[in-house]
Amino acid sequence: MYSTTWCGYCRRLERQLEESGISYAKIDIEQDEAAAEFVGSVNNGNHVVPTLKFADGSTATNPSLAAVKERLAALA
């Protein structure tokens, strides 16, 4: 999950993922320039967080927990 420390949407999704037992790695785009560039590249130049990158390389921007679960199920 690409995130920032101040993003409320990120904190909400992090909490939901943790409560659901879904593991993830968190990358702060304000501390990692390459990560910020990646987020911009998949969001039409905007640094929108949370942006998730899945194992198959696909991404989702500010997804709901249901959308994350659906995508993970499709990848399983």
OpenMM code with the backbone's topology and positions (N, CA, C; nanometers):
from openmm import Vec3, app, unit

residues = "MET TYR SER THR THR TRP CYS GLY TYR CYS ARG ARG LEU GLU ARG GLN LEU GLU GLU SER GLY ILE SER TYR ALA LYS ILE ASP ILE GLU GLN ASP GLU ALA ALA ALA GLU PHE VAL GLY SER VAL ASN ASN GLY ASN HIS VAL VAL PRO THR LEU LYS PHE ALA ASP GLY SER THR ALA THR ASN PRO SER LEU ALA ALA VAL LYS GLU ARG LEU ALA ALA LEU ALA".split()
positions = [
    Vec3(0.0841, -0.1167, 0.0000),
    Vec3(0.0000, 0.0000, 0.0000),
    Vec3(0.0890, 0.1234, 0.0000),
    Vec3(0.0669, 0.2104, -0.0970),
    Vec3(0.1336, 0.3392, -0.1014),
    Vec3(0.0492, 0.4365, -0.0213),
    Vec3(0.1136, 0.5095, 0.0671),
    Vec3(0.0428, 0.5860, 0.1675),
    Vec3(0.1229, 0.7096, 0.2061),
    Vec3(0.0648, 0.7894, 0.2987),
    Vec3(0.1353, 0.8977, 0.3659),
    Vec3(0.0966, 0.8912, 0.5135),
    Vec3(0.1695, 0.9614, 0.5960),
    Vec3(0.1401, 0.9589, 0.7394),
    Vec3(0.0133, 1.0358, 0.7737),
    Vec3(-0.0249, 1.1332, 0.6914),
    Vec3(-0.1370, 1.2212, 0.7233),
    Vec3(-0.2685, 1.1810, 0.6562),
    Vec3(-0.2692, 1.0745, 0.5773),
    Vec3(-0.3860, 1.0358, 0.4971),
    Vec3(-0.4889, 0.9589, 0.5805),
    Vec3(-0.6029, 1.0191, 0.6027),
    Vec3(-0.7108, 0.9534, 0.6770),
    Vec3(-0.7674, 0.8328, 0.6040),
    Vec3(-0.7783, 0.8401, 0.4720),
    Vec3(-0.8288, 0.7269, 0.3941),
    Vec3(-0.7331, 0.6074, 0.4062),
    Vec3(-0.6036, 0.6377, 0.4118),
    Vec3(-0.5024, 0.5328, 0.4276),
    Vec3(-0.5173, 0.4650, 0.5636),
    Vec3(-0.5311, 0.5446, 0.6671),
    Vec3(-0.5460, 0.4876, 0.8022),
    Vec3(-0.6711, 0.4007, 0.8115),
    Vec3(-0.7794, 0.4475, 0.7506),
    Vec3(-0.9029, 0.3689, 0.7531),
    Vec3(-0.8829, 0.2342, 0.6834),
    Vec3(-0.8243, 0.2352, 0.5638),
    Vec3(-0.8034, 0.1107, 0.4907),
    Vec3(-0.7043, 0.0206, 0.5635),
    Vec3(-0.6005, 0.0774, 0.6224),
    Vec3(-0.5046, -0.0020, 0.7002),
    Vec3(-0.5763, -0.0751, 0.8132),
    Vec3(-0.6603, -0.0029, 0.8859),
    Vec3(-0.7350, -0.0633, 0.9967),
    Vec3(-0.8256, -0.1757, 0.9463),
    Vec3(-0.8943, -0.1520, 0.8355),
    Vec3(-0.9838, -0.2534, 0.7800),
    Vec3(-0.9058, -0.3771, 0.7340),
    Vec3(-0.7922, -0.3561, 0.6714),
    Vec3(-0.7104, -0.4694, 0.6267),
    Vec3(-0.6615, -0.5499, 0.7470),
    Vec3(-0.6139, -0.4805, 0.8488),
    Vec3(-0.5653, -0.5488, 0.9690),
    Vec3(-0.6776, -0.6261, 1.0376),
    Vec3(-0.7950, -0.5652, 1.0498),
    Vec3(-0.9089, -0.6332, 1.1135),
    Vec3(-0.9531, -0.7551, 1.0331),
    Vec3(-0.9293, -0.7531, 0.9024),
    Vec3(-0.9667, -0.8642, 0.8151),
    Vec3(-0.8560, -0.9683, 0.8025),
    Vec3(-0.7418, -0.9424, 0.8644),
    Vec3(-0.6304, -1.0366, 0.8580),
    Vec3(-0.5581, -1.0358, 0.7243),
    Vec3(-0.5676, -0.9265, 0.6521),
    Vec3(-0.5007, -0.9150, 0.5222),
    Vec3(-0.3677, -0.8436, 0.5432),
    Vec3(-0.2602, -0.9115, 0.5094),
    Vec3(-0.1281, -0.8517, 0.5282),
    Vec3(-0.0940, -0.7622, 0.4100),
    Vec3(-0.0105, -0.6636, 0.4369),
    Vec3(0.0290, -0.5687, 0.3346),
    Vec3(0.1593, -0.5024, 0.3771),
    Vec3(0.2265, -0.4467, 0.2793),
    Vec3(0.3456, -0.3644, 0.3071),
    Vec3(0.3061, -0.2200, 0.2824),
    Vec3(0.3531, -0.1309, 0.3687),
    Vec3(0.3188, 0.0109, 0.3572),
    Vec3(0.4418, 0.0885, 0.3131),
    Vec3(0.4234, 0.1720, 0.2111),
    Vec3(0.5318, 0.2534, 0.1581),
    Vec3(0.4868, 0.3988, 0.1616),
    Vec3(0.5611, 0.4818, 0.2329),
    Vec3(0.5302, 0.6236, 0.2461),
    Vec3(0.5857, 0.6978, 0.1246),
    Vec3(0.4971, 0.7515, 0.0427),
    Vec3(0.5431, 0.8167, -0.0804),
    Vec3(0.6129, 0.9498, -0.0538),
    Vec3(0.6020, 1.0015, 0.0668),
    Vec3(0.6745, 1.1240, 0.1002),
    Vec3(0.8188, 1.0937, 0.1397),
    Vec3(0.8483, 0.9690, 0.1687),
    Vec3(0.9836, 0.9286, 0.2062),
    Vec3(1.0548, 0.8516, 0.0951),
    Vec3(0.9803, 0.8120, -0.0088),
    Vec3(1.0356, 0.7286, -0.1153),
    Vec3(0.9991, 0.7909, -0.2506),
    Vec3(1.0952, 0.8585, -0.3107),
    Vec3(1.0698, 0.9299, -0.4362),
    Vec3(1.0253, 0.8370, -0.5484),
    Vec3(1.0853, 0.7193, -0.5570),
    Vec3(1.0467, 0.6238, -0.6618),
    Vec3(0.9021, 0.5791, -0.6425),
    Vec3(0.8617, 0.5610, -0.5172),
    Vec3(0.7240, 0.5218, -0.4887),
    Vec3(0.6275, 0.6330, -0.5289),
    Vec3(0.6638, 0.7569, -0.5005),
    Vec3(0.5796, 0.8703, -0.5396),
    Vec3(0.5662, 0.8770, -0.6917),
    Vec3(0.6750, 0.8529, -0.7621),
    Vec3(0.6710, 0.8525, -0.9083),
    Vec3(0.5801, 0.7417, -0.9594),
    Vec3(0.5880, 0.6235, -0.8967),
    Vec3(0.5023, 0.5129, -0.9383),
    Vec3(0.3551, 0.5482, -0.9187),
    Vec3(0.3221, 0.6019, -0.8004),
    Vec3(0.1828, 0.6386, -0.7723),
    Vec3(0.1343, 0.7408, -0.8744),
    Vec3(0.2151, 0.8387, -0.9046),
    Vec3(0.1776, 0.9364, -1.0065),
    Vec3(0.1573, 0.8725, -1.1432),
    Vec3(0.2396, 0.7743, -1.1747),
    Vec3(0.2311, 0.7105, -1.3069),
    Vec3(0.1024, 0.6302, -1.3258),
    Vec3(0.0449, 0.5807, -1.2189),
    Vec3(-0.0791, 0.5015, -1.2311),
    Vec3(-0.2033, 0.5834, -1.1985),
    Vec3(-0.1850, 0.7115, -1.1655),
    Vec3(-0.2977, 0.7981, -1.1304),
    Vec3(-0.2957, 0.9286, -1.2098),
    Vec3(-0.2615, 0.9178, -1.3381),
    Vec3(-0.2651, 1.0340, -1.4284),
    Vec3(-0.1855, 1.1528, -1.3745),
    Vec3(-0.0702, 1.1241, -1.3135),
    Vec3(0.0163, 1.2290, -1.2632),
    Vec3(-0.0143, 1.2752, -1.1217),
    Vec3(-0.1223, 1.2245, -1.0634),
    Vec3(-0.1619, 1.2642, -0.9282),
    Vec3(-0.1079, 1.1658, -0.8251),
    Vec3(-0.0668, 1.2162, -0.7121),
    Vec3(-0.0147, 1.1315, -0.6049),
    Vec3(-0.1277, 1.0978, -0.5072),
    Vec3(-0.2210, 1.0171, -0.5552),
    Vec3(-0.3398, 0.9807, -0.4791),
    Vec3(-0.3093, 0.8576, -0.3933),
    Vec3(-0.3380, 0.8690, -0.2660),
    Vec3(-0.3217, 0.7560, -0.1749),
    Vec3(-0.4518, 0.7350, -0.0973),
    Vec3(-0.4807, 0.6154, -0.0567),
    Vec3(-0.3990, 0.4963, -0.0759),
    Vec3(-0.4074, 0.4434, -0.2188),
    Vec3(-0.2951, 0.3995, -0.2680),
    Vec3(-0.2877, 0.3253, -0.3930),
    Vec3(-0.2296, 0.1891, -0.3586),
    Vec3(-0.2987, 0.0856, -0.3997),
    Vec3(-0.2519, -0.0509, -0.3739),
    Vec3(-0.1978, -0.1110, -0.5019),
    Vec3(-0.0887, -0.1852, -0.4885),
    Vec3(-0.0325, -0.2606, -0.6002),
    Vec3(-0.0408, -0.4075, -0.5618),
    Vec3(-0.1058, -0.4853, -0.6480),
    Vec3(-0.1269, -0.6273, -0.6203),
    Vec3(-0.0155, -0.7117, -0.6821),
    Vec3(-0.0119, -0.8377, -0.6456),
    Vec3(0.0949, -0.9285, -0.6879),
    Vec3(0.1080, -0.9382, -0.8399),
    Vec3(-0.0019, -0.9196, -0.9123),
    Vec3(0.0040, -0.9287, -1.0583),
    Vec3(0.0424, -0.7968, -1.1240),
    Vec3(0.0708, -0.6944, -1.0415),
    Vec3(0.1106, -0.5643, -1.0939),
    Vec3(-0.0047, -0.4677, -1.1133),
    Vec3(-0.1275, -0.5143, -1.0984),
    Vec3(-0.2427, -0.4245, -1.1118),
    Vec3(-0.2503, -0.3337, -0.9899),
    Vec3(-0.3221, -0.2227, -1.0050),
    Vec3(-0.3331, -0.1266, -0.8968),
    Vec3(-0.4791, -0.0907, -0.8715),
    Vec3(-0.5026, -0.0351, -0.7539),
    Vec3(-0.6341, 0.0178, -0.7176),
    Vec3(-0.6101, 0.1440, -0.6357),
    Vec3(-0.6832, 0.2487, -0.6683),
    Vec3(-0.6680, 0.3756, -0.5992),
    Vec3(-0.7858, 0.3985, -0.5066),
    Vec3(-0.7552, 0.4181, -0.3789),
    Vec3(-0.8548, 0.4396, -0.2749),
    Vec3(-0.9681, 0.3363, -0.2820),
    Vec3(-0.9328, 0.2075, -0.2839),
    Vec3(-1.0360, 0.1050, -0.2966),
    Vec3(-1.1082, 0.0808, -0.1645),
    Vec3(-1.2274, 0.0274, -0.1747),
    Vec3(-1.2991, -0.0176, -0.0556),
    Vec3(-1.2394, -0.1508, -0.0116),
    Vec3(-1.2669, -0.1893, 0.1113),
    Vec3(-1.2217, -0.3193, 0.1591),
    Vec3(-1.2817, -0.4301, 0.0722),
    Vec3(-1.4068, -0.4159, 0.0355),
    Vec3(-1.4727, -0.5169, -0.0495),
    Vec3(-1.3999, -0.5308, -0.1826),
    Vec3(-1.3580, -0.4193, -0.2421),
    Vec3(-1.2863, -0.4245, -0.3697),
    Vec3(-1.1506, -0.4927, -0.3535),
    Vec3(-1.0831, -0.4674, -0.2415),
    Vec3(-0.9549, -0.5327, -0.2155),
    Vec3(-0.9762, -0.6833, -0.2011),
    Vec3(-1.0749, -0.7234, -0.1258),
    Vec3(-1.1024, -0.8660, -0.1050),
    Vec3(-1.1374, -0.9325, -0.2382),
    Vec3(-1.2162, -0.8654, -0.3201),
    Vec3(-1.2544, -0.9200, -0.4505),
    Vec3(-1.1316, -0.9400, -0.5386),
    Vec3(-1.0434, -0.8421, -0.5407),
    Vec3(-0.9232, -0.8519, -0.6233),
    Vec3(-0.8311, -0.9625, -0.5730),
    Vec3(-0.8154, -0.9725, -0.4428),
    Vec3(-0.7311, -1.0788, -0.3858),
    Vec3(-0.7887, -1.2160, -0.4161),
    Vec3(-0.9206, -1.2305, -0.4099),
    Vec3(-0.9845, -1.3582, -0.4410),
    Vec3(-0.9616, -1.3949, -0.5869),
    Vec3(-0.9676, -1.2970, -0.6749),
    Vec3(-0.9458, -1.3225, -0.8166),
    Vec3(-0.8022, -1.3659, -0.8453),
    Vec3(-0.7091, -1.3197, -0.7627),
    Vec3(-0.5677, -1.3548, -0.7805),
    Vec3(-0.5323, -1.4889, -0.7197),
    Vec3(-0.6170, -1.5379, -0.6291),
    Vec3(-0.5856, -1.6634, -0.5575),
    Vec3(-0.5992, -1.7850, -0.6459),
] * unit.nanometer
topology = app.Topology()
chain = topology.addChain("A")
for resn in residues:
    res = topology.addResidue(resn, chain)
    for name in ("N", "CA", "C"):
        topology.addAtom(name, app.Element.getBySymbol(name[0]), res)
